[in-house]
Amino acid sequence: MVKLIAGEKGKGKTKYILDRANSEAKTTDGVIIYLDKNSKHMFELDRNIRLINVREYPISDFDVLMGFICGLISGNSDIQSVYFDSFLTLANLEDQDPAEAIDKMIVLSDRLGVEFIISLSLGLNELDERFREITELSL
């Protein structure tokens, strides 16, 4: 399952997904991964959540990010959720339509049985209409 958290920059998406991840960590035995563009939020996350600073790896585009995600999941079958803070930045899609990338994330999530929670710096009106049903929050 994929859940989108949409909203313009500075509207509170990061705080929302940090709180969501921390709440999930209290109720699950599965592994939770939090992907971010830096390590700034390390001390805001529950100690059972694995924070990965994606910029420490040579991820140049969305396809490389997909390979990275597949590698993480293939190496640990206990991964239950992966949180993406600033997805468009992580995937180098900032000036592009993310629809194709989101479609691929949906397929990957369904195939692997891992939930993806994706923060996007886009207004709800900028998202393809078909993604509105998987939008958990729009700020």
N, C-alpha and C positions, 0 to 999 in steps of 0.2 A: 504494500500500500504506500502511496505517496501522498503527503500532505504539503500544501504550499502555504507559506506565510508571506503575504504580499504587502507592499507599502513603500512609500517614498523613503529616501534616506533620512535618518534621524527621527523616525516615528515610533521606535520602540520594538522593532522586530527582534533584535538581539536579546533584549531583556526577556521578551516573551519566550524565545526558544531556550534560553538558559534556564528559566523557571520550569519550562516544560520538561527539559532533559533531567533536571534535578528531581522533579516530582516522579518521573518515570523510574529513576534510579532507586527510589525508595520502595518501589513495588515490584521490581523485576529481578529475576535471577540471571537474565541474559546480559550480554555485553552491549554497552552503549558507546558509540564512537561520536565524537564531536569534531568536525572538520572546520578549521578556521584559517584565516589568512595571516594570523599571528598567534602568539601565546598569551595575549593580554588577559584573557578570561580564565586562565588556569586556576586561579584561586577562588573563582566564583562557581566552579563546577564541583559537584559531589566527587569525592575521591575515587569512586567506582566508575567514573566516566573517563574514557580515554580521549584526551584532547590531542589532536594532531594538527600541527602547523603545516599546512599544505605547501607553503612557500619554502620549506626546507627540502622539498623534492622537486625534481625537474619536470614539473607539470606545465606544459606549454599551451594545451588546448583541451577541449572537452573530451576528445577521444582518449587522450592520455589520462585524464581524470577518471574516465570510465575504467580504464585498465587498472589504475591505482585502486579503485573501489573493489573491483573484482579480485585483485590480489589480496586485499584486506580480508574480504569475506571468504575466499578460498582457504586462507590460512587460519581462519577461526570460525568454525561452524556455529559457535554460540552467539554470534553477533545478531542482536535483535533489532537495533535501530541505528541509523546513521543520520546525524544532524549536520546540515550544511549551512553555516553562517556565511552570508554574502556569496551565494551560489554563483551569480553572474561573474564575480571577480575570480572565484576559485577556478571556474571553467573557462575564463578568458572570453566571455560572451557579452561583455558590458554594452557594446554597441550593436548587438545582434538580437534577432528574434529568438527567444529561448524555446519556442514550441517544439522543435525537433529534439532538442536535448531533453526536455521534459517527457516527451513521448518515449524516448529511450530509457529514461529513468523509471518510468512506469513499467515497461517491459522487464527491465532488470529486477526491479523490486518484486514483481509477480513471480518471476522465474526463480529467484533465490529465496523468497520468503522473508525478506528483510524490509522493515519500514524505513522510508526516507522522508525526513522532514526538511523541507527546503525553504530557506529564506531568500526572497527575491526583492531587489530594490526596484519594484514596478508597482504602479497603481493597479487596482483591480480592473480598471477600464483598459489598461494596456495589455492585459493577459488575453489570450485566445479564449473565447467564450466556453469552449469545451473543458477548460481547466477550472472553471468556477465551482464545479461540484466537488473538486478535491482541495479547494482553498479553505483551509481551516480558519484563517484569520486574515482580514484585510485592514490595514491601518492607514 
